């Protein structure tokens, strides 16, 4: 068999790959459209939740950055003192 031959059959609309791709696309579009329809009246509420969550996330990231900085500073002082002692 030549490498250029397609063992799944001739390309076309009823090829299995095309069928699965179209089915997946239709499922995805339907899910997104229904989600938009359900939450259309709740956009303001969702934006409030996202704003609150973003402040919480920003505070958590700031706290994590401070903790990492503090730990690195402490480790640097330890290494500096060990070098002086040696």
JOUR-V934260 format. One record per residue. N is the residue number from 1. RES is the residue in three letters. OMEGA is omega in whole degrees, -180 to 180 (NA if undefined). Layout:
n:N res:RES omega:OMEGA
n:N res:RES omega:OMEGA
This chain:
n:1 res:UNK omega:180
n:2 res:UNK omega:-179
n:3 res:UNK omega:-178
n:4 res:UNK omega:-180
n:5 res:UNK omega:179
n:6 res:UNK omega:-176
n:7 res:UNK omega:-177
n:8 res:UNK omega:178
n:9 res:UNK omega:-178
n:10 res:UNK omega:178
n:11 res:UNK omega:179
n:12 res:UNK omega:-176
n:13 res:UNK omega:-175
n:14 res:UNK omega:174
n:15 res:UNK omega:-175
n:16 res:UNK omega:179
n:17 res:UNK omega:179
n:18 res:UNK omega:179
n:19 res:UNK omega:-179
n:20 res:UNK omega:178
n:21 res:UNK omega:179
n:22 res:UNK omega:179
n:23 res:UNK omega:178
n:24 res:UNK omega:179
n:25 res:UNK omega:180
n:26 res:UNK omega:178
n:27 res:UNK omega:-179
n:28 res:UNK omega:-180
n:29 res:UNK omega:179
n:30 res:UNK omega:180
n:31 res:UNK omega:-180
n:32 res:UNK omega:180
n:33 res:UNK omega:179
n:34 res:UNK omega:177
n:35 res:UNK omega:178
n:36 res:UNK omega:180
n:37 res:UNK omega:-178
n:38 res:UNK omega:-175
n:39 res:UNK omega:-177
n:40 res:UNK omega:-178
n:41 res:UNK omega:-176
n:42 res:UNK omega:-176
n:43 res:UNK omega:-178
n:44 res:UNK omega:179
n:45 res:UNK omega:179
n:46 res:UNK omega:178
n:47 res:UNK omega:176
n:48 res:UNK omega:178
n:49 res:UNK omega:180
n:50 res:UNK omega:179
n:51 res:UNK omega:179
n:52 res:UNK omega:-180
n:53 res:UNK omega:-180
n:54 res:UNK omega:177
n:55 res:UNK omega:178
n:56 res:UNK omega:179
n:57 res:UNK omega:179
n:58 res:UNK omega:178
n:59 res:UNK omega:178
n:60 res:UNK omega:178
n:61 res:UNK omega:177
n:62 res:UNK omega:178
n:63 res:UNK omega:178
n:64 res:UNK omega:179
n:65 res:UNK omega:178
n:66 res:UNK omega:180
n:67 res:UNK omega:179
n:68 res:UNK omega:179
n:69 res:UNK omega:-179
n:70 res:UNK omega:180
n:71 res:UNK omega:179
n:72 res:UNK omega:179
n:73 res:UNK omega:180
n:74 res:UNK omega:179
n:75 res:UNK omega:179
n:76 res:UNK omega:178
n:77 res:UNK omega:179
n:78 res:UNK omega:-179
n:79 res:UNK omega:180
n:80 res:UNK omega:179
n:81 res:UNK omega:179
n:82 res:UNK omega:178
n:83 res:UNK omega:179
n:84 res:UNK omega:-178
n:85 res:UNK omega:-176
n:86 res:UNK omega:NA
